[in-house]
Amino acid sequence: MHDETSALVAAAAFSEIDRDAVYRAIFTRRDVRDQFLSAPIEDEVLQRLLTAAHHAPSVGFMQPWNFITIRQAGVKEQVWQAFSRANNEAQDMFGKDKKALYRSLKLEGIRKAPLNLCITCDRTRGGKVVLGRTHDLNMDLYSTVCAVQNLWLAARAEGIGVGWVSIFHEADVRQILGIPEHVAIVAYLCIGYVEQIYDQPELQKKGWRKRLELADLIYEEGWGNDTKTIGPEAETAT
Amino acid sequence: MHDETSALVAAAAFSEIDRDAVYRAIFTRRDVRDQFLSAPIEDEVLQRLLTAAHHAPSVGFMQPWNFITIRQAGVKEQVWQAFSRANNEAQDMFGKDKKALYRSLKLEGIRKAPLNLCITCDRTRGGKVVLGRTHDLNMDLYSTVCAVQNLWLAARAEGIGVGWVSIFHEADVRQILGIPEHVAIVAYLCIGYVEQIYDQPELQKKGWRKRLELADLIYEEGWGNDTKTIGPEAETAT
């Protein structure tokens, strides 16, 4: 099993052009809810996106993820109903000041996006003891989130928008998709080609919440020690 | 607050060259434990990495993360001691077949990497009710993991290696860094320039576990329905 033909290889920094492409994916990635076109995602492109997800880091090389593709209108409709019930509950949790704005926001593209993708985490995949997960049982969930973010950035580069829907009771989607109890639902994504995206996060643009100052979030050597060396955030215009 | 000057903008797919750069970051990113050079990370470069992290998606635009930079040898030594105690406990959890191999693996670069970075999640930041977190309280942790993965990919493009250490009791590192109870430790990262990285995940190369077949992980319309349209993973050589 020990592969002696594999080895350390050179790992230089990318050229400035290539580096800027990576940053551009990061800075222009958006949570898309309404800009989806109806064109299907070609199998070859979906395969690239899922390969990107599959190359995420995973604790103990556990690779705990599965990917359930959903294209059938009937299945999407059931998931949308689950979202809609939960979203009605969510509305009532907000105070007067936010409720009207909350109601005005479109928070999912389940039926509009040609492809939905449920990304799950099999909590049992690595056996009883998993290297690196001995002291933090969340690590497998975190690995799965890394897969989501890989896919999201790859999708941006492919001209494909992704929106993460988190407003539903897990039990409802578990039942609709027949997901067993030992498998956690980590992300339910709406995926489709886009021609336009917002130039800022949609919740910022629509007045829900502002971007925090990066410098306020950085401490040195311990919690609460303000940084002296890091200024405002780097230029993100690309 | 509603910014009318901001709007939808064009969001075409990247050029093939730029797209390939994004995939190259994804496919050649490694969890680095021992290849760190001693050269410090310049403030300007660290600022780019943290800006990339800060532009991760976050539930309800909550931005729940903080970043604690650690460069002092004394602080690193305390964290390494916390790792070492936990790693001794971890060794004893593995059966005979894996214990010797486990012991032979280097699982952290805390003292070797010039920079350590603790990325946390303030569970209270968005107030009592957070948009999108009403039905899954883990969503703020997941947002923070997206920040970790953004930083990790940006670091690859900068020629910087990152290793995620997860083997410690959270209470130990919380005490060392003075992190308050309402703030969760999501990731403790070792960061430094690298000249070489493994051409495969280190745990794969060292015989711990093999990469799973992507096609086996994909289902259609529901759990357990094998895919008919997606073949083996896309070519990842770059």
Interface residues (C-beta under 8 A of the other chain):
Chain A: M1 H2 D3 S6 A7 L8 V9 A10 A11 A12 A13 F14 I17 D18 R19 A21 V22 Y23 R24 A25 I26 F27 T28 R29 R30 D31 Q35 D43 E44 L46 Q47 R48 L50 T51 A52 H54 H55 A56 P57 V59 G60 F61 M62 Q63 W65 N66 F67 I68 T69 I70 R71 Q72 V75 A86 E89 A90 M93 F94 Y102 L105 L107 T120 G126 V129 L131 G132 R133 T134 H135 D136 N138 M139 L141 Y142 V145 C146 V148 Q149 N150 W152 L153 A154 R156 A157 E158 G159 I160 G161 W164 S166 I167 F168 H169 E170 I176 L177 G178 I179 P180 V183 V186 A187 V194 E195 Q196 I197 Y198 D199 Q200 P201 L203 Q204 K205 K206 G207 W208 R209 K210 R211 L212 L214 L217 I218 Y219 E220 E221 G222 W223 G224 T227 T229 I230 G231 E233 A234 T236
Chain B: M1 H2 D3 S6 A7 L8 V9 A10 A11 A12 A13 F14 I17 D18 R19 A21 V22 Y23 R24 A25 I26 F27 T28 R29 R30 D31 Q35 D43 E44 L46 Q47 R48 L50 T51 A52 H54 H55 A56 P57 V59 G60 F61 M62 Q63 W65 N66 F67 I68 T69 I70 R71 Q72 V75 A86 E89 A90 M93 F94 Y102 L105 L107 T120 G126 V129 L131 G132 R133 T134 H135 D136 N138 M139 L141 Y142 V145 C146 V148 Q149 N150 W152 L153 A154 R156 A157 E158 G159 I160 G161 W164 S166 I167 F168 H169 E170 I176 L177 G178 I179 P180 V183 V186 A187 V194 E195 Q196 I197 Y198 D199 Q200 P201 L203 Q204 K205 K206 G207 W208 R209 K210 R211 L212 L214 L217 I218 Y219 E220 E221 G222 W223 G224 T227 T229 I230 G231 E233 A234 T236
